């Protein structure tokens, strides 16, 4: 996401903080408002923010958001779902952290052993692909 998109998202969060008290008595909830805001500024709307849904950060943010929503939820089983999400996120962080360095070393040794490996070929910066804006 570029600087303008980040600023628009930050402004939306601040604006929500300013009006959230009034929304408590309204039929419009926070999730409805944020969904509409995301559609409005994303590719489906104005295209201000490049919201790449397949990006890992967005998935992580969605999991943390789910934890926060469930914290305030008042329905049977919310505690169980919250516990499952917290354990899943914690295990994901732990396992990614534990396996990242050994996996990178293994992959590096594998590419060094393969002379015609694409990763070992020198490429100038001008030849690298870029994202279109």
N, C-alpha and C positions, 0 to 999 in steps of 0.2 A: 504494500500500500504506500502511495506517495505521501508527501507532506500535507497536501491539501486534503486528501482523503482522511488522513489521521486527524487533522484539525477539525474536520466536519464531524467525525465520529466522537471526538472528545467534546465538542460543543453540544452534540446531541445528548451525551451522558450528563453534562452539567445542566442542560436545560431540563432534562428529566428530573434531576435532583431538585431543581427549583419548583417544579409543578407536581412532584410526587404526592405531596400532602393533599392537594386538591383531588387527585385521582383516586384517593381511598374511598370516596363516596360515589365515584363515577362507575359506569359500566365498562369504561375503557381501562384495561389493566396494563401493567408494565409490559408483559410479554406481547400483548397486542400492539402496543405503541412501538416497542423496539422492532418487532417484525415489520410493521408498516414503514418505520424509519429506514430499516435495512433495505427494503424493497425500493424505497424512494431514492436513496443515494447510490444503490448498486446498479448493476448492468440492466436490470429490468426497468429502472426508472431514469434518473438523471445521469447515471454513469459517473458520478463524482468520485466514488471510491471503488477501487478494484478489489472486490471481495472474493478472493479465490477460496471457494468452499472446500476444495480438496486439500488445502494447506493444513499441515499438522497443527499449527498454532490455533487455527480456528476451531479444530476439533477439541483441543485442550481447553480453550476458552469456553466452548459449549459445555464440556464436562464440569468445569468449575462453576459455570452459571447454573447448571442443573443442581449442583450441591447447594448453592445459595437459594434457589427457588424451593427446593425440598426442605430446606431449613425453616422456611416460613409456611410450608404447606400444612394443611390440616385435613388429612385423609388417612384412612387405615393403610398401613404398609409403607408410609413415607419414610419412617426411620430405617426400615429394611433396605429400601431402594437407596437411601442416602449412604448407608453403610457399605453397600455393594459398590457404589460409585467411588467412595473414598478409598476402599481397598483396591479397586481396579486401577485408579489413578496412581496410588502409592506403589503398587506392584509394577506398573508400567514405567514409572520413573526409576525405580530401583533396578529393574531388569535391563532397561535401556542403558542406564549408567554403568552397570556391571559388565554388560556384553559389548559395549561400543568400542573400547580400546582393544580387547582381544580380536574382535571381528575386523577392525581396521588393520591391525598388524597382520592377520591372516591374509586379508585381501591384498595388502601391500606386498607380502612375500610371494603370493600367487602371481601378481602382475610382473614382479621382477623376474620370475622364472619363465615367463612367456614372452619371447622376444617380439612377436608381432602383435602384442596386446595394444589396443587403442589407447589405453590410459598412459602408456609409456612413450607415445609419440609426442614430439614437440609440436606445439601449435602456437602460432602468434596470437596475440590478443585480438587483432582485427578479425581473425577467423572464428572467434567464439560466437555462438548464437546469443542474441539479446532478446529480451521481451519487448514486444511492440507496445507503444503507449498511445 
